[in-house]
Amino acid sequence: MELSEIIPHIEVLIFASDKPLTPPDIVELINQAFAFLEDRVSIEQVTASLEGIVEKYSTEFYPFEIKESGGGYQFLTKPQYYKTVAQLNGDKFLKRLSNAALETLAIIAYKQPITKGEIEGIRGVNSDYSVQKLLEKELILIAGRNEKLPGHPLIYTTSRNFMDYFGINSAQDLPKIKEVLAEQNVEATIINPQDFASRLDSFEPTDAASTDSPQAEDSL
């Protein structure tokens, strides 16, 4: 099949799918649909087609786009239409994670695989509720047990739903810790020592402003 023939089938598969589709998924589905053809669709053809499709929907003519997110490709509305789509989905669409859940999720994302005891060691508080909520939302999953620790505690990792929720394709797409901290750094204000000295010399506190004055205390 030519790329021009493959592209519409890829688009309709991604549109109709309730989960992100990977290139191997797409190859298998198309070849199953056209099993009678001797000319099988290859992974290279699908990958090349996806590049064209992504570029096509990235233009301003479309309110949605195809992005690699959640471990595969899916149609997503563009950010500028968020408020409009929110009206359709209501509170369910706008629901957010609590600060405690986000904190717990961030620890799991950066430290996975990790046990609940290790999570609590970092947070300093009991995390039973947060872990349970994240499991219910399918943002994390139980990946087994740590056989090296006493009691063989459960270990947790993030799920494909986590990647889909945050619009990333893998845990490697998370911002690096150093990058996050760098954004929070505040540069110190540079003061000219001479200017500081001159201002200090010109400052003459009055009796009313004196820290020993009862009137000054009452005015605070």
C-alpha positions in Angstrom: 0.0 0.0 0.0 1.1 3.6 -0.7 1.5 6.1 2.1 -1.5 8.1 0.8 -3.6 4.9 1.2 -2.3 4.1 4.7 -2.7 7.5 6.2 -6.6 7.6 6.3 -6.6 4.2 8.0 -4.1 5.3 10.7 -6.2 8.4 11.3 -9.4 6.5 11.8 -7.7 3.9 14.0 -6.3 6.6 16.3 -9.6 8.5 16.3 -11.7 5.4 17.2 -9.4 4.0 19.8 -10.1 4.5 23.5 -6.4 4.2 24.3 -3.1 5.5 22.7 -1.9 3.3 19.8 1.7 2.5 19.2 3.1 2.0 15.7 3.3 -1.8 16.1 -0.4 -1.7 17.2 -1.3 0.2 14.1 0.7 -2.1 11.8 -1.0 -5.2 13.3 -4.5 -3.7 13.0 -4.1 -2.5 9.4 -2.6 -5.9 8.3 -5.5 -7.7 10.0 -8.0 -5.5 8.2 -6.3 -6.2 4.8 -5.2 -9.7 5.4 -6.1 -10.6 1.8 -3.4 -8.3 0.5 0.1 -9.7 -0.2 1.7 -6.3 0.2 1.9 -6.0 4.0 2.2 -2.7 5.8 5.5 -2.2 7.4 6.5 -0.4 10.6 8.6 2.0 8.5 5.6 3.0 6.4 3.5 3.6 9.5 6.2 5.7 11.2 6.6 7.8 8.1 2.8 8.2 7.8 2.6 9.3 11.5 5.2 12.0 10.9 3.0 13.5 8.1 -0.2 13.1 10.2 1.3 14.9 13.2 2.5 17.7 11.0 -0.8 18.0 9.3 -2.8 18.4 12.5 -0.3 20.8 14.1 -1.4 23.6 11.8 -3.8 26.3 13.0 -6.6 25.0 10.8 -7.4 22.2 13.3 -8.6 22.6 16.9 -7.1 19.2 17.8 -3.8 17.4 17.1 -2.2 14.0 17.2 0.4 13.6 19.9 2.6 10.8 21.2 1.3 10.6 24.7 0.5 7.8 27.2 2.8 5.3 25.4 1.3 5.8 22.0 -0.5 8.2 19.6 -3.9 9.8 20.2 -6.0 12.7 19.2 -6.0 15.6 21.8 -7.7 18.9 21.7 -5.2 21.9 21.6 -4.6 23.8 24.9 -6.3 27.0 23.7 -9.7 25.1 23.6 -9.5 23.8 27.2 -12.2 26.1 28.6 -14.6 25.2 25.8 -14.1 21.5 26.2 -14.4 21.9 30.0 -18.0 23.1 29.6 -18.9 19.8 28.0 -17.4 17.6 30.6 -18.2 19.6 33.7 -16.7 18.9 37.1 -15.4 15.5 36.0 -13.1 17.2 33.5 -12.0 19.9 36.0 -11.3 17.5 38.9 -7.8 17.8 40.2 -5.5 15.8 42.4 -5.0 17.0 46.0 -1.6 18.3 47.0 -0.9 15.2 49.1 -1.7 12.9 46.1 0.4 15.0 43.8 3.3 14.9 46.2 3.0 11.2 46.6 2.7 10.7 42.8 5.8 12.9 42.2 7.8 10.7 44.6 6.7 7.5 42.9 7.4 9.0 39.4 10.9 10.0 40.2 11.9 7.1 42.6 10.0 4.1 41.1 9.9 1.3 41.8 9.3 2.3 45.4 7.6 0.9 48.5 5.0 2.7 50.6 7.4 2.7 53.5 10.0 4.5 51.3 7.4 7.0 50.2 6.5 7.7 53.8 10.2 8.0 54.7 10.5 10.8 52.2 7.2 12.6 52.9 7.4 12.1 56.7 3.7 11.3 57.0 1.4 8.3 56.5 0.6 7.9 52.8 -2.1 5.1 52.9 -4.9 7.3 51.7 -2.9 9.0 48.9 -1.5 5.7 47.6 -5.0 4.2 47.6 -6.5 7.2 45.7 -3.8 7.0 43.1 -4.5 3.3 42.7 -8.2 4.0 42.3 -7.4 6.6 39.6 -5.1 4.0 37.9 -2.3 6.6 37.9 0.0 4.0 39.7 0.1 0.3 39.8 1.5 -2.5 42.0 4.5 -3.9 40.2 5.3 -6.7 42.6 7.1 -7.0 45.9 10.5 -6.1 47.2 12.0 -9.4 48.1 15.0 -7.8 49.7 13.1 -6.0 52.5 11.5 -7.6 55.5 7.9 -8.6 54.9 8.4 -8.3 51.2 6.4 -5.0 50.8 4.5 -4.0 47.7 6.3 -1.8 45.2 4.6 0.9 43.1 5.3 2.4 39.7 3.5 4.8 37.5 1.0 3.5 34.9 0.3 4.3 31.2 -2.7 6.3 32.5 -0.2 8.5 34.4 1.7 9.3 31.2 -1.7 10.0 29.5 -2.8 12.2 32.3 0.3 14.4 32.2 0.7 14.3 28.4 4.1 12.5 28.3 5.2 9.4 26.5 7.4 7.8 29.1 8.8 8.5 32.6 12.0 9.7 30.9 10.0 12.7 29.6 9.6 14.1 33.1 11.5 17.3 33.8 14.8 16.6 35.5 15.0 17.5 39.2 17.8 20.0 38.5 15.7 21.7 35.9 12.7 22.0 38.4 14.9 23.4 41.1 16.7 25.8 38.8 13.3 27.4 37.9 12.7 28.1 41.6 16.1 29.7 42.3 15.8 33.4 43.3 18.7 35.7 42.5 19.9 37.8 45.3 19.4 41.6 45.1 22.7 43.3 44.4 23.2 46.3 46.7 26.0 48.8 46.3 27.8 49.0 49.7 28.3 52.8 49.3 24.6 53.4 48.7 23.7 51.2 51.7 26.0 53.1 53.9 24.7 56.5 52.8 21.1 55.5 53.4 22.0 54.1 56.8 23.7 57.4 57.8 20.7 59.4 56.7 18.3 57.4 58.8 17.4 59.2 62.0 14.6 57.5 63.9 12.1 59.7 65.8 10.9 59.0 69.3 7.5 57.8 67.9 9.2 55.3 65.6 11.7 54.1 68.2 11.4 50.3 68.9 11.4 51.1 72.6 8.5 53.5 72.3 5.1 52.2 73.6 3.4 54.3 70.9 5.3 52.5 68.2 4.3 49.2 69.6 0.6 50.1 69.7 0.7 51.2 66.1 1.8 47.8 64.8 
